[in-house]
């Protein structure tokens, strides 16, 4: 998995490329935790091929932290395979998908 972070003024755009699973979820969690002072984080899943329950756990943990600090967290360009996982798990209702 590759993570690309582009910081704008009050927003950070994070592109996740490859597979988000047990082996890679820790890297994403570390990257997102470093952005705790950024008011708005946008995850770009255009090139995310796969997400496992470990990846979903990281997204949920970051979502809860950001919500407690009244910060936004959204996901864009989600592909059909990942969207199906979000639908089955109920994550589609939780996250702002664009």
N, C-alpha and C positions, 0 to 999 in steps of 0.2 A: 504494500500500500504506500502511496505517496500523498503527502499533505502539502498543499500550497496555500500560504497565508498572504493575503493582500490587505494591508491596513489603509483605510481611508480616514477621514477626520473622526467621525463618531461611529464608524461601522467597520467591521472586519469581515472580509469575504474569505471563506475557507473552502478550498476545493479538495475533495477526497477522491482519490483515484485508485482503483483496484478493488481489493477485498477487505471488508471490515469484519474481522473475526477475532477469535481468542488470541491469536498471535499478534494482531495489529491494533486491537482496541485500546491498549494501554498508551500507545503513541498518540492516538487521537485525543484521549482523555488528558494527557499531559499538555498537548498543544492548546486545547480549549481552556484548560485551567489557567494557562498563562495569559489568557485574554479577559480575566475577571474585571479589569477596569474599563473595558470597551463596552459602551452602552448597547450596541446592536451587533449581534453576530449572525451571519448568514452562511449556512452550509450549502455548498453546491455539490449535489450528488449526480451530476450529469455523467461522470465517468466512474461511478461506483457500480461495480459488477455484482456484488453480493454483500449481504449483511447477516450476521448471525445473532444469536441471543446475547452474546458478549458485547457486540456493537450496539444493540438496542439498550442494554444496561447502561452503557456509557452515555448514550444520548439522553436517557431518562435522568441520570444523575446530574448531568450538566444542565438540563432543562430545569430541574428543581432548584439548583443553586442560583441560576440566573433569574428565575421567577421570584425567589426570596429577596433578591437584590433589586427587583423591579426593572430588570433588563430584558431586552427582547432576544429571541432565538428562533430563527426560521430556517426552513429547508427549501431549496429551489432545485429545479431540473431533475426531479426524481424519475427514474426510469420505471418501466412496467414491472420488472422483477422485484425491485426494492419496494415499490408501491404496494404490490401484492402482500409482501411481508408486513408492511405497515397496516394494511387493511385487516389482515387476519388477526394481528396482535392488538388492534385498537389504537395503535400509535397514530394512525391517520387523523383521528379526532383530536388527539392531544397536541400535535405540532401544527404550526402554520406552514402548510405546504403550498408552494407557489409554482 
